[in-house]
Amino acid sequence: MYKLTLTKLAGTALLALLVSITAAAEAGQGADSGAAEGISADASRAAQYSASYAAQLNSPVPMEFGNLVLYESPVNEDAKVEFSETKDSNLTSVRPPNAERRVYIHSVYTIARLQPGVREPGELSNHMQLLSAAKGASAPKLDADLSISAAVQADGVYDPHLLELVRESLTGNPDGVMTKTWTAADEWPAIPEDSPHNSRSYYGAVDHELYDVTVVQTDLYDQYIGTVYQGRSVEETGRTVIHGVKKPLMVSFSLDASIQ
């Protein structure tokens, strides 16, 4: 288990962050039972993320941060979005009977590259307390499902169809919204009997991972000589790179405290 003790220095707004990483892990370590996307972070990453998240909490009382779980999800580089534009080839004009011509069918946005940025902790948002339990109590369970949601964010003004593709490729949803739901079936380790604290609370929150996304536009045309169909052509007509797209990263963690 990766633990970070928080204390607030008297008379200052600074936190003293005392990091202690132990090799022993509590069974279950806060991950969703049966939820493959919930993974406990490796030692170095857990320490980095724990230190950053704990500092953001700015607790006024000593608390111990632990049981960090990052709910990572896959991306889809095969996503595509079809759309139509007005093209000169579809405008009515007089041509010789056997002239070559082409008829615009539609356009397609596809992903050329999804490049993840440096993976480092960002600012937590959408904090939600999931449950809490006192020392000596059995492992806590949720009484009802609890969810948090967040959407993909991209700075700048872009074609709506292009943004739809970016959202689809990062989340699997055209609206770019990701939701994490915890249920009564999830397991949450109780506070250990040898802990110096007497209460444990679990929280959910949202961080973000950064991606640089390269999108290609291709236009499809049907080719004719007169009225005789010759085949379909595909032309690349543009590339767009969007830097620093934020993909939601759901997390959960525990805070142990001494409650008087």
N, C-alpha and C positions, 0 to 999 in steps of 0.2 A: 504494500500500500504506500502511496506517495502522500506525505503529510507536509503541510505548511502551517506553521503556527503564526498567528497574527497578534501583535500587541500594538497598542497606540502609545507613543512616547508622551509622557506627561508634559503638558505645556506646549506641544507642537502638533502639527497636522501630519507629521511623517509617521510612516509605519515601519516598525522593525520587523523585517521578514526573516524568520529563522527557519531555514529549510532543512528537513531531515528526511532522507529517502531510506526506507527500510526494504529489505529483500522479501520479507514475508508479506504475502497478499491475503486479504480476507476472502473467504469463499464467496463467490458470486460477484464481488467487488462492484456492485451497483449497476451491472449491465442488465439489459432486458433479458429475461429468460425466454429463449426461443427467438430473439431478435438479432439476426446475424449482423445487422449494420452497426450495432453497438459494440465498440471495441475499447478495451482498456488501453490507454496510451502506453508506449514503451517508456523506459525509465527516463531517458533524457528529455523526450518530448513532454512527458507528464510533469517533470520538474519545471520545465520552461513555462508550460501553460498554467500550471498550478500557481507559480509565483506571480504571473501576470494577472490572472483572475482574482487571486486573493488580494492583491494590492488594490484592485479596482473596488473591492467591497468596502475597504476603508472602515473596518469594524472598530467601534469604540471600546469593545471588550475583547479580552483574549479568546481567540477561536482557532480551531484546528481544521484546516482544509484537507479533504481527501476524497477517495473513491471517484476520481475523475473518469468520466466516460465520454468519448467523442463519437457521435453518431454520424459516421461518414457514409456517403451514398455515391454510387457510380455516376459517371457522365456518359452521354450518348453521342459519339462523334458521327454516327450515321443518321442523325436527325436531319430532316429537310422540310422546307415549307414551300409550297407552290402558290403562285399568285399570277395575276394578269396585269398588263400595262397596255396603254394605247401605243401602237407601233405604226409607222408609216406604211409598212407592207400590207396592212389590213385596210388601208384607205382605198376607196374606189378610184380607179384611174383607167384611162384607155390604153390598151397594149395591143401590139400585133398578135394575131391568133396563135402563133407558135413561140411566143416570147417566153424566156425564162422568168419565173416569178417564184416568190416564196410567201407563205402565209404564216404569220405569227400564231403559235399555239398557246404558250404560257411561259412563265419564268420560274426558276427554282433557286432558292437560297440553300446552300449546303455548307457544312463545316469543313474548312481546310485544315484548321489546327485549333486545338484547345490546349493552351500552354499554362499549366499551374504556376503561380508565383511562388515566392519563398513562403514556406508554411511556417507561420509564426502567429502567436495569439493576437487577436484584435480586441476591440472593446465589446464587452458583453452587453446584451440588451434583452428585453422581454423576460426579465427574471420572474420566476414563478416558484413559490414554495410548494413542494409536492407532498411532503409528509414530515412528521417528526415523532420521536419516541424517547422516553426516558431510559436511563441505564437500568438494566434488569428486566425490561420488557422484552417480549418475543419480537422476532424480526417484523418490522412494520409492513403493512399492506395498504394499498389505496382502497378507499371506499367506493370511488367512482373514477372513470377515465378522466385524465387531465391532458390537455394538449397545448402546444405552443406552435405558432406559425410565423414564417418570415418569407419575404420574397427576394428574388434576384434583383440586384441594383446595378445600373450602368449609368455613368455620367455622360451627358451629351444628348444631342437630338439625332435620332436615327429613324429610318423607315420602320413603320410598325411591324411589317412582315419580317424584317431582319431581327428586330428585338424578340419577336415570337420564337424565331429559330434559336436565338441565344438562350432564352428561358427554357425551351424544350430540351436543348442539348445538355443543360446543366442540372435540370430537375426532373425531366420527364413530363412536365406539365407546360402547356402553352402559356399559362398565366404566370409561370415562374414561382409559384407558391409552394413551399415545403412545409409539411406538418409532422411533428413528432408527437405521438400519443403514448402515454404510460397507462397501464391497466392494472387491475387487481392481480393479474397473473405474474406481474413483475416481482422480482426478489430484491430486497434491500437489506444488506447486512446491518444487524443491530450494533449499537456502540459496544465495544469490548469491555469486559468487566475490569480489566486493568487500566482503562483509560482514566486520565486525571479529570475528565469532564463527566457530566452526568446527563447530558442531553445531546441528541443528534438530529439534525434536520437535513433533508434532501431538497435540492433545488434543480430546476431546469432553466436553461437560458439559451441565448442564440449568439454565436460568433459568426464570422464569415471567412471563407477562403477566397483568394484572389485568382482570377484567370485573365489571360490575354486571349481573346477569341478572334480568329480570322475567318471571315465569311466570304464565300464566292457566289456571285450571281451568274447564272447561265440562262440563255434564252433558247427556246426550242422553236424551230420553223419546219413546216412541210414545204418541200421543193417540188415545183411543177415545170414542165415545158408544155405550154398551152394548157390543156386540161389533163395531161398525163402525169400522174404522180411519180416522182423520182426518188422519194425517200425523205427521211427526216434529218435535219442538221442541228447540232448543238454548239452554241457559241458562248464562250466566257466573255462577259461584258463588264465585269468589275470585281474588285476585292476591297473589303473593308476590315480594318483591324480596330477592335475596341479593347482598350487597355483597362486593367483594373476592375473587371467585372466582379461583383461580390456575390458569391454563392453561399447561402445560409449553411452554417454548421451548428447543429444542435448539440448541446452538451448537458451533462448532469454531474452533480458533485454533492458531497456532504460537508456540513459544518458542524463540528462538535464544540459545545460550550458548557460552561458551568453556570447553571441557573439557580439562583438563590430562592 
